[in-house]
Amino acid sequence: MAPENEQPRNTPEMGETDPSSLLAAYALHALSPEETAMVEEYLAAHPDAARDVAMLKEAAAMLPYGVPPMTPGPQVRLRLMAEVYREALAESGEPPPPRAPQSTPMPIERARARWRGGAIWPFAAVILLVLSIGFGGWAVSLNRDVRDRERVIATQSGAIAAAGTTKPLLATTPGAPARGELLRLASDQVAVLTISGLPPLANGKVYEVWFIAGSTPVGAGLFSPNPDGSWSGLVRGDIASAQAIAISVEPTGGSAAPTGDIVAKGAL
Amino acid sequence: MDAGLSLAQAEHMAGDPKPRGFRTVGKGMAADDTTGQDADATILHQIVGRDPRGIEQLYDRYGGIAFALAYRLLGERGVAEDVVQEAFLNIWRQGATYDTRRGTVRTWLLTIVHHRAIDHIRSARSKSSADTVIDDAAPLPAKEDTWAEVMQGLEHERVRQAMATLPPEQRQVVDLAYYGGFTHSEIAARMGIPLGTVKGRMRLALDKLRELLHVPDVVDEGMERAR
């Protein structure tokens, strides 16, 4: 171990600085940009020094634990996960299989299982492909007259304009901590729901997401939150037609219509 | 992507935000220290596989400490939250290139948060016409009530005790560098001591902290995993 008053092997006044004398300062991010670049060049050529720096950085990374703990606002998690899901969907580029007709909403846990296995990517790719480049041909095939074409184009424009917008969800019980966001994607069928502060569920219960068009709620998926009451994932349904989103407590397997308490809702 | 990782496993891991590096007993590394690093490795594996749940779990595990660090440095909640969000997005976007031999994902994350916050401080400082007085820029002591609350935390207490064992002059240069955002040259100039002394104090402090906190040899372990 070096003595405390160890002098650098070189100092700026003495000429070129020895990068090996800068490793601790480098680990503490206490170097100028020029010194940082010099050390990184040195580390690339000296594996032992790189190993030394890694250990110094590990020690430095303990320092934050000496700071009084704090909790970021729930919106940080919401914004982060919305962006991550948006990028994950945008990255998917696998050849899309034909989309199967969907008479009933897919439980979200099953959708998440498909995500885990990668099977959701082709579906996501369908959405993105259609929305990004396929609207023109799709529109032509659907339209038989100018009025229809204008209607479809208006719908497409609305979907594109809606992409990236978020709608808040709030707890239905005053003072309850549940809050979330629904992130619209460039699709009328898929959105990212991120929510926190949900109460724990009793055995045999799940949360069900509903899109409400007029007075008709349509199930958009089931989920069980994380132990801290948070959850992020995809929800699917006819989002463009819905005026509201709601989350209710339902029996495992879901319900045809809401039967339990509505814990959170928001206008779309 | 690790399709074999069950959601229950992942959620169990996500529910334990404690830094496993502190769960050591004596000089040796406790068994669950390795488990903690393995949990981080699993999370990273998910991120590399572009599974958003990896970031979700990483955030649940380290979001609090990342925010505490950013807030300590920046003192503004909104700015600190932006820094934290950007750091996690950076991990998400760069995860595929991460080399475990360079250290733990926790260290990587906290390093990003620290660097971004310090860069923010330096940028703001360079725009300020007033010369910063070092005493004003030094970290502010925690409020008494907050301090009492966090004293309950074992991790916090261990690090606090470790820092307390450092000679004051070593602790000061670490505080000024890590929390104040000063470069070693600035610290030397402002404290009126040789640059070599600042370098020596930094080195001694980090070596001492590593010894006191039993920081595992993540480099060797990372290389072992990479084999």
Contacts between the chains, C-beta under 8 A, distances in Angstrom:
chain1	res1	chain2	res2	distance
A	1	B	204	6.6
A	1	B	207	6.1
A	2	B	200	5.6
A	2	B	203	5.9
A	2	B	204	6.9
A	3	B	200	6.7
A	4	B	167	7.9
A	4	B	169	7.7
A	4	B	170	7.5
A	4	B	197	7.0
A	4	B	200	5.0
A	4	B	201	5.9
A	4	B	204	5.8
A	5	B	194	7.6
A	5	B	196	7.2
A	5	B	197	5.2
A	5	B	200	6.1
A	6	B	196	5.9
A	6	B	197	7.8
A	6	B	199	7.2
A	6	B	200	4.0
A	6	B	203	7.8
A	7	B	194	6.6
A	7	B	196	3.6
A	7	B	197	7.8
A	8	B	195	6.2
A	8	B	196	4.3
A	8	B	199	5.7
A	11	B	195	5.9
A	11	B	196	6.8
A	12	B	195	7.8
A	21	B	196	7.7
A	21	B	199	5.6
A	22	B	184	7.7
A	22	B	199	7.1
A	23	B	203	7.4
A	24	B	199	6.6
A	24	B	202	4.0
A	24	B	203	4.0
A	24	B	205	7.8
A	24	B	206	5.3
A	25	B	177	7.0
A	25	B	183	7.5
A	25	B	184	4.3
A	25	B	198	7.7
A	25	B	199	6.2
A	25	B	202	5.5
A	27	B	206	6.3
A	28	B	174	6.9
A	28	B	177	4.3
A	28	B	178	5.3
A	28	B	202	6.1
A	28	B	206	7.5
A	29	B	111	7.8
A	29	B	114	6.0
A	29	B	115	5.4
A	29	B	118	5.3
A	29	B	177	7.5
A	29	B	178	7.7
A	30	B	177	3.8
A	30	B	178	7.8
A	30	B	182	6.8
A	30	B	183	5.1
A	30	B	184	4.8
A	30	B	187	7.3
A	30	B	202	7.1
A	31	B	183	6.0
A	31	B	184	6.8
A	32	B	183	5.6
A	32	B	185	6.9
A	35	B	183	7.8
A	50	B	102	7.9
A	51	B	219	4.9
A	54	B	101	7.6
A	54	B	102	5.8
A	54	B	103	4.7
A	54	B	218	6.8
A	54	B	219	4.7
A	55	B	210	6.4
A	55	B	215	6.9
A	55	B	217	7.0
A	55	B	218	7.6
A	55	B	219	6.4
A	56	B	206	5.0
A	56	B	210	7.5
A	57	B	103	5.8
A	57	B	107	5.6
A	57	B	111	6.2
A	58	B	21	7.9
A	58	B	103	5.7
A	58	B	104	6.9
A	58	B	107	5.4
A	58	B	210	7.0
A	58	B	215	4.7
A	58	B	216	7.8
A	58	B	218	5.6
A	59	B	206	4.6
A	59	B	207	7.5
A	59	B	209	4.7
A	59	B	210	3.9
A	59	B	213	7.1
A	59	B	215	5.3
A	60	B	111	7.8
A	60	B	114	7.9
A	60	B	178	6.7
A	60	B	206	6.3
A	60	B	209	8.0
A	61	B	103	7.9
A	61	B	104	7.7
A	61	B	106	6.5
A	61	B	107	4.0
A	61	B	110	4.7
A	61	B	111	6.5
A	62	B	19	7.9
A	62	B	21	6.9
A	62	B	159	5.9
A	62	B	162	7.7
A	62	B	209	6.2
A	62	B	213	5.1
A	62	B	215	6.6
A	63	B	159	7.0
A	63	B	163	7.9
A	63	B	174	7.3
A	63	B	178	5.5
A	63	B	209	7.6
A	64	B	65	5.3
A	64	B	66	7.7
A	64	B	68	6.3
A	64	B	69	3.9
A	64	B	72	7.6
A	64	B	110	5.6
A	64	B	114	7.8
A	65	B	19	6.2
A	65	B	22	7.2
A	65	B	65	6.5
A	65	B	155	4.7
A	65	B	156	6.1
A	65	B	158	7.5
A	65	B	159	4.4
A	66	B	156	6.5
A	66	B	159	3.8
A	66	B	160	5.3
A	66	B	162	7.9
A	66	B	163	5.6
A	67	B	65	7.8
A	67	B	68	4.6
A	67	B	69	5.9
A	67	B	72	4.5
A	67	B	156	7.9
A	68	B	68	6.6
A	68	B	72	7.9
A	68	B	142	4.9
A	68	B	146	4.8
A	68	B	147	6.3
A	68	B	149	7.3
A	68	B	150	4.2
A	68	B	156	7.2
A	69	B	64	5.9
A	69	B	65	7.2
A	69	B	68	5.4
A	69	B	150	5.3
A	69	B	153	6.2
A	69	B	156	6.7
A	70	B	64	6.7
A	70	B	67	5.5
A	70	B	68	4.3
A	70	B	71	5.5
A	71	B	64	5.6
A	71	B	67	7.0
A	72	B	63	6.0
A	72	B	64	7.2
A	72	B	67	4.0
A	72	B	80	7.6
A	72	B	81	5.3
A	72	B	84	5.9
A	73	B	77	7.5
A	73	B	81	6.2
A	75	B	81	7.7
A	76	B	63	7.2
A	76	B	67	7.4
A	76	B	81	4.8
A	76	B	84	6.1
A	76	B	85	5.5
A	77	B	59	6.0
A	77	B	63	6.9
A	79	B	85	5.9
A	80	B	55	7.0
A	80	B	59	6.3
A	80	B	85	5.1
A	80	B	88	5.4
A	80	B	89	6.7
A	81	B	52	6.8
A	81	B	55	7.2
A	81	B	56	6.0
A	81	B	59	7.7
A	83	B	85	7.9
A	83	B	89	6.2
A	84	B	52	4.7
A	84	B	55	5.0
A	84	B	56	7.8
A	84	B	89	7.2
A	84	B	92	5.4
A	85	B	52	5.3
A	87	B	92	7.1
A	87	B	93	7.5
A	88	B	50	5.8
A	88	B	51	7.9
A	88	B	52	5.1
A	91	B	50	6.3
A	109	B	7	8.0
A	112	B	7	7.2
A	112	B	53	7.7
A	115	B	51	7.1
A	115	B	52	8.0
A	116	B	1	7.1
A	116	B	3	5.7
A	116	B	5	7.9
A	116	B	7	7.8
A	116	B	51	6.8
A	116	B	53	7.9
A	117	B	3	5.4
A	118	B	1	6.4
A	118	B	3	7.9
A	226	B	11	5.6
A	226	B	14	6.4
A	226	B	15	7.3
A	226	B	56	7.8
A	226	B	60	6.8
A	227	B	11	6.3
A	227	B	14	7.7
A	227	B	15	4.4
A	228	B	15	7.0
A	228	B	60	6.6
A	230	B	60	7.5
A	232	B	52	7.0
A	232	B	56	5.8
